[in-house]
Amino acid sequence: MSKEIDWANIGFSYQPTSKRFVAVYKDGKWNDGELTDDPNIVINECAGVLQYAQTCFEGLKAKTSKDGKIVTFRPDLNAKRMIDTCERLCIPPIPEELFLKAVDEVVKANADFVPPYGTGASLYLRPFIYGSGPVIGVKPSPEYTFRLFGTPVGSYFSGGLKPIKLMVSDFDRAAPCGTGHIKAGLNYAMSMYAGQMAHSLGYDENMYLDSKTRTFVEETGGANFLFVTKDGTIVTPKSDTILPSITRRSLITVARDVLDMKIEERPVSFEEIKEFAECGLCGTAAVISPVGMVHSEKEDIYFPNGMENPGPITQKLYDTLTGIQMQEIEAPEGWIRECK
Ligand SMILES: Cc1ncc(COP(=O)(O)O)c(C=O)c1O
């Protein structure tokens, strides 16, 4: 039985749910972990996460499918990406089975916070790991804690599928670790200034260009780009310094294998984006959010769909991906995990 929540208007914010999962890495191994009621964390003042930001996180969603099951979308890819991030941050990787057990247990324990089918809302899951042992020299923490909590969310951008406005600034994506294969706290704090600046000037997000030449499109603070050419080809930036979005990879498979579209994954110069017919931001939170315009110092670029409605291909990709996620459309093998 779902909680009595106004699912249509919850937006994208935190609200505590009943249970969360905690596992600890100590003396060279991860324990089995367990559910807890306590949303608060007591931590040593010298913990690795507080001193050197040794932490990383993932994000995925649980939804109610058409036939009333609670399902997650490709959680194994989140587990694998978290392992890559851990390796880069000298954090002992969380085993994939432990990650998936935490997903299943948290979803089951908070089933009444999973929005009903058809509301468009989801239970957003936030797995994260942090150095919880004390460390004063610059080196990895001796102990780590993995936690996973859920919070019900609606649309990431307040207008739902209404196109958003981006701004190109001089700020770097600021991935101080030099790789996009990372979802680390430090990384994201470094990107907040550009995001806040864009908001204060009336834009929804900042569009990052590559740090080296400042001529190629990278991503935004929380999503990758998909463009559509005038002849209906999907173009997505190829770069080693963006996060390998699970949504973007899934949309590309859907576009190629389900919708029979042509795909180009290649460097995309900022100069060429005015030639594209559509532009979308893709991510777990954004799904695929249409972009209506991009502001730069030189010019304002408007995509042909304008500021009221998504372009037809963006809409089609959105409908097909969300249809697969809610099992209205048959999913490729292994994409849907039922939380039993
Ligand atoms: C910087 C960044 N890029 C892209 C994405 C989208 O990734 P995914 O589709 O795996 O959610 C995210 C999601 O949090 C992100 O933070």
The ligand as an SDF file (V2000), in Angstrom:
LIG
                    3D

 16 16  0  0  0  0  0  0  0  0999 V2000
   27.8410   14.3520  -14.2240 C   0  0  0  0  0  0  0  0  0  0  0  0
   26.7890   13.3730  -14.6070 C   0  0  0  0  0  0  0  0  0  0  0  0
   26.6990   13.0070  -15.9020 N   0  0  0  0  0  0  0  0  0  0  0  0
   25.7650   12.1210  -16.3150 C   0  0  0  0  0  0  0  0  0  0  0  0
   24.8530   11.5680  -15.4310 C   0  0  0  0  0  0  0  0  0  0  0  0
   23.8330   10.5870  -15.9020 C   0  0  0  0  0  0  0  0  0  0  0  0
   24.2160    9.2920  -15.5630 O   0  0  0  0  0  0  0  0  0  0  0  0
   23.1260    8.1240  -15.3850 P   0  0  0  0  0  0  0  0  0  0  0  0
   22.3650    8.0430  -16.6610 O   0  0  0  0  0  0  0  0  0  0  0  0
   23.9300    6.9090  -15.1200 O   0  0  0  0  0  0  0  0  0  0  0  0
   22.2600    8.5440  -14.2640 O   0  0  0  0  0  0  0  0  0  0  0  0
   24.9070   11.9110  -14.0850 C   0  0  0  0  0  0  0  0  0  0  0  0
   23.9530   11.3270  -13.1430 C   0  0  0  0  0  0  0  0  0  0  0  0
   23.9990   11.5500  -11.9480 O   0  0  0  0  0  0  0  0  0  0  0  0
   25.8910   12.8320  -13.6600 C   0  0  0  0  0  0  0  0  0  0  0  0
   25.9630   13.1880  -12.3760 O   0  0  0  0  0  0  0  0  0  0  0  0
  1  2  1  0
  2  3  1  0
  2 15  2  0
  3  4  2  0
  4  5  1  0
  5  6  1  0
  5 12  2  0
  6  7  1  0
  7  8  1  0
  8  9  2  0
  8 10  1  0
  8 11  1  0
 12 13  1  0
 12 15  1  0
 13 14  2  0
 15 16  1  0
M  END
$$$$
